[in-house]
Amino acid sequence: MAGALGGLLSLPAWANGWSAETVQSTRQILSAGQVDQLAELVETIIPVTDTPGAKALKVHQFVQKMVADCYDKATQENLQKGLDSLDGLAKASFSKPFAEGNTAQRTALLTQLSKSTDTAQKDFYSLVKNLTIRGYLTSEYVMTNLTHYQFIPGHYYGCVPVKAKTASQPK
């Protein structure tokens, strides 16, 4: 029981407020070129505004670690094949690799993927988009600077004045 409780207590520490250092995967399923392409893809999904984009927060590393450690072999292969086919689709759509396209071209290509009748393309985009959103919202930067998340149980206020009820006060 103590081991199970310890495991449950350590899980949220990794799953919430992760940083690039804590998400380093020892098992690489993507080539260096695919990692760079995944970084550009997550940046297209959540670009830089007045807050850092997904690439700056290294969400692509989170996506890769989640797929490598938590998904089956078929999903891992779908991620690899999806990244490989993304450049081909980009070259067919706007005559250059995905990473060299402008924001409008990239967004149009991702919209095309989301509406595709090919289930592999649609599953690839859905997987990357969902993990990008999850990774961004649970990153250390967002959790500490934007949502001001406090890990449970939070701050303890030991000395708080209490007003006692008297018999004449209504309930």
CORKAJO-V174292 format. One record per pair of residues at least 12 apart in sequence whose ideal C-beta (glycine too) atoms are under 10 Angstrom apart, sorted by sequence separation. I is the first residue (numbers start at 1). J is the second residue. D is the distance in Angstrom with one decimal. If there is no record, write none. Layout:
BEGIN
i,j,d
I,J,D
I,J,D
END
This chain:
BEGIN
i,j,d
42,54,4.0
43,55,3.8
64,76,9.8
67,79,5.2
86,98,5.1
87,99,8.2
93,105,7.0
94,106,8.9
98,110,9.6
113,125,4.0
114,126,7.6
41,54,8.9
42,55,6.1
43,56,8.1
46,59,7.2
67,80,9.3
86,99,9.6
87,100,9.8
93,106,9.7
112,125,9.2
113,126,8.9
39,53,9.9
40,54,9.9
41,55,9.2
43,57,9.9
45,59,8.6
94,108,8.2
111,125,9.5
39,54,8.2
40,55,7.2
42,57,9.0
64,79,8.2
83,98,9.1
90,105,7.6
93,108,7.2
94,109,7.7
110,125,6.5
113,128,9.2
114,129,7.7
39,55,4.9
42,58,9.1
43,59,8.5
63,79,8.2
90,106,7.9
93,109,5.6
109,125,9.7
113,129,9.2
38,55,9.4
39,56,9.7
42,59,4.8
43,60,8.2
92,109,9.6
41,59,9.9
42,60,4.9
110,128,9.2
36,55,9.9
39,58,8.1
41,60,7.6
42,61,9.6
90,109,5.9
93,112,7.4
110,129,8.0
39,59,8.4
40,60,8.5
42,62,8.8
86,106,9.9
89,109,6.1
38,59,9.2
39,60,4.2
42,63,6.5
38,60,4.4
39,61,8.6
41,63,8.8
37,60,9.0
38,61,8.9
86,109,7.7
89,112,7.4
36,60,8.6
39,63,9.5
86,110,9.3
89,113,7.6
35,60,6.6
38,63,6.3
39,64,9.8
34,60,9.8
35,61,8.2
38,64,6.6
86,113,8.1
89,116,9.5
35,63,9.9
85,113,9.5
35,64,6.8
38,67,9.7
30,60,9.1
34,64,8.8
82,113,8.4
89,121,8.2
30,63,9.6
85,118,9.3
24,58,9.6
30,64,5.8
23,58,7.3
29,64,6.8
85,120,8.4
86,121,9.1
20,56,9.9
23,59,9.3
25,61,7.2
28,64,7.7
29,65,9.6
85,121,7.2
20,57,7.7
21,58,9.4
24,61,7.0
25,62,9.4
27,64,9.3
28,65,9.9
30,67,8.7
19,57,8.9
20,58,4.1
23,61,5.2
27,65,8.5
29,67,6.7
30,68,8.4
82,120,7.1
86,124,8.3
18,57,9.6
19,58,8.3
20,59,9.4
22,61,9.9
23,62,5.2
25,64,6.1
26,65,9.4
29,68,4.7
81,120,6.9
82,121,6.8
85,124,8.0
86,125,9.3
18,58,9.5
21,61,9.8
22,62,9.7
23,63,9.6
24,64,10.0
25,65,4.2
28,68,7.5
29,69,9.6
81,121,9.4
82,122,9.9
18,59,9.8
20,61,6.1
23,64,8.7
24,65,7.7
25,66,9.1
27,68,4.9
38,79,8.1
41,82,9.2
78,119,9.7
82,123,8.1
83,124,8.0
19,61,9.9
20,62,8.6
23,65,5.2
25,67,9.4
26,68,9.0
27,69,7.1
29,71,9.6
41,83,7.6
78,120,6.1
82,124,3.0
86,128,9.6
18,61,9.4
19,62,9.9
22,65,9.6
23,66,8.8
25,68,5.4
26,69,9.5
77,120,9.8
78,121,9.4
81,124,7.5
82,125,7.4
18,62,6.6
25,69,6.9
29,73,9.6
38,82,9.6
79,123,9.5
80,124,9.5
34,79,8.4
37,82,9.8
38,83,6.1
41,86,7.0
78,123,5.9
79,124,6.6
82,127,8.0
83,128,8.7
30,76,9.1
34,80,6.6
37,83,5.2
40,86,9.2
78,124,5.5
82,128,7.4
18,65,9.1
29,76,5.2
36,83,9.7
37,84,8.8
29,77,8.9
34,82,9.6
35,83,8.9
38,86,9.3
75,123,8.1
79,127,6.6
27,76,9.9
30,79,7.4
31,80,8.4
34,83,4.6
37,86,6.4
74,123,9.7
75,124,9.3
78,127,7.2
79,128,7.3
29,79,7.4
30,80,6.5
33,83,8.5
34,84,7.3
37,87,6.9
14,65,10.0
29,80,6.8
33,84,9.3
31,83,8.9
34,86,9.4
75,127,6.7
79,131,9.5
30,83,7.0
31,84,9.4
34,87,9.9
37,90,9.6
33,87,9.0
44,98,8.3
44,99,9.7
43,99,9.5
47,103,7.0
71,127,8.0
40,97,9.1
41,98,7.3
44,101,8.7
40,98,6.3
41,99,9.0
40,99,4.5
44,103,7.2
47,106,9.4
37,97,8.2
39,99,8.7
40,100,9.2
43,103,9.7
47,107,9.4
67,127,7.3
71,131,9.4
37,98,6.3
40,101,8.9
44,105,9.7
45,106,9.4
66,127,9.3
67,128,9.0
70,131,9.6
37,99,6.4
44,106,4.4
45,107,9.3
36,99,7.0
43,106,8.9
44,107,6.6
33,97,9.9
63,127,8.3
66,130,9.8
67,131,7.2
41,106,8.2
44,109,8.5
45,110,7.2
63,128,6.3
66,131,5.4
33,99,9.6
40,106,7.8
44,110,6.2
63,129,9.8
65,131,9.6
63,130,9.5
64,131,9.2
41,109,9.8
60,128,9.2
63,131,4.4
66,134,8.0
41,110,7.9
59,128,10.0
62,131,7.0
63,132,6.3
66,135,7.5
62,132,8.3
65,135,9.2
60,131,9.6
63,134,8.9
41,113,9.9
59,131,8.1
60,132,8.2
62,134,7.9
63,135,6.1
59,132,5.5
62,135,3.6
59,133,9.0
61,135,8.5
62,136,8.4
59,134,9.0
60,135,8.4
59,135,4.1
62,138,8.2
58,135,8.7
59,136,5.4
62,139,7.5
54,132,5.6
57,135,7.8
59,137,9.8
54,133,9.0
57,136,6.5
59,138,9.7
45,125,9.4
59,139,6.8
54,135,7.3
58,139,8.2
54,136,5.4
57,139,4.8
41,124,9.8
45,128,7.4
46,129,9.6
53,136,8.7
56,139,9.9
57,140,8.2
58,141,10.0
41,125,9.0
45,129,5.8
52,136,9.3
57,141,5.6
45,130,10.0
51,136,9.4
54,139,8.7
56,141,8.6
57,142,7.6
42,128,7.1
45,131,9.9
46,132,6.1
41,128,6.0
42,129,8.9
45,132,4.8
46,133,7.4
52,139,8.9
41,129,9.1
44,132,9.4
45,133,7.6
42,131,8.5
43,132,9.3
46,135,9.1
52,141,6.3
38,128,7.4
42,132,4.6
46,136,5.2
51,141,7.9
52,142,9.0
41,132,8.0
42,133,9.6
45,136,8.5
46,137,9.5
51,142,7.8
42,135,7.7
52,145,9.5
38,132,9.4
42,136,8.1
51,145,8.1
51,146,6.9
23,135,8.4
23,139,9.2
18,135,7.8
23,140,9.9
22,140,8.3
15,134,9.4
20,139,8.8
21,140,9.4
18,138,6.3
19,139,7.4
20,140,8.6
16,137,9.7
17,138,6.9
18,139,6.3
19,140,4.3
16,138,5.5
17,139,7.5
18,140,6.3
19,141,8.3
15,138,6.6
16,139,9.6
17,140,4.8
14,138,9.7
16,140,9.1
17,141,9.1
19,143,9.9
17,142,8.8
18,143,8.7
19,144,10.0
17,143,4.3
16,143,6.3
17,144,6.8
17,147,9.9
17,149,6.9
16,149,7.0
17,151,7.7
16,151,7.3
16,152,10.0
13,151,7.9
12,151,7.4
12,152,8.2
END
